Structures are given as C-alpha cells and as structure tokens.
Amino acid sequence: MWLTAGLKPTYKTIADFRKDNPNALKQVFKEFILLCKGIGLIGSEIVGLDGAFLRANASKNTLIMKRTIEEDIKKAEDATQEYLTTLEYSDEETTTNKLSKNLPNNLEKLLKKKQTLKLT
C-alpha cells in the first residue's frame, strides 16, 4: 500500500491494468527475476509453487469416518440382497401361479391318458 500512497485499488482496477499492460508486466517480471539473481536472492534451482486455495468445511457433523462408510456399504448390500430376494420370491410365485392355472388342463390330459392306457 505504501507504493500507492494508501490508495486501495479494487480487484477490477487491478484486473483491467493487467489486461491493458501484459507486455509491460512481463518485462517487469523478467527484470525483477534478473535483479533477484544478480543480488543472490535466488539461484538456478527449480522452484514449484502451489497457489491453490481450497475451501473446506471439516466440522464434526460433516466428516465421514471409515466406520460410517463401512456401515453405509453394509446397509446398501443388505438392501440389495433384500430386493433380490423379493424378486426371486416374486418369480417363484409367478411360476407357481402359472403351474396352478395349467393344473386342471394338465390333470384332464393325464386322466384321459390314464383311461386310454387302461383301455388298452
């Protein structure tokens, strides 16, 4: 702030300046690096910076523990198994119903066959 004599430019002012003067900023950065190298502040090593800012909300109410995840997985597996069992039971009922519907017809055929066999 001392450089601007106490003035506080907004982010929009800074962004506009950066957009309007890209070549001048590149030149200033280059000269600054050369100055720092010249006075021994930086060397020729590789330097990596991470400028990522991550917002976090790690309260005890939002954290998920391994035990909780394992319980949730178990519940999902149980619900899946219950659903498959229900489907299997439904299939058995459907098959039984089809057999019972056809039972009188099958019985008649068998009785006729029995009679035919007795006659021969």
GIHUUR-V382601 format. One record per pair of residues at least 24 apart in sequence whose C-alpha atoms are under 10 Angstrom apart, sorted by the first residue. I is the first residue (numbers start at 1). GAP is how many residues later the second one is. Records with the same first field share a line. If there is no record, write none. Layout:
I->GAP  GAP
//
This chain:
none
//
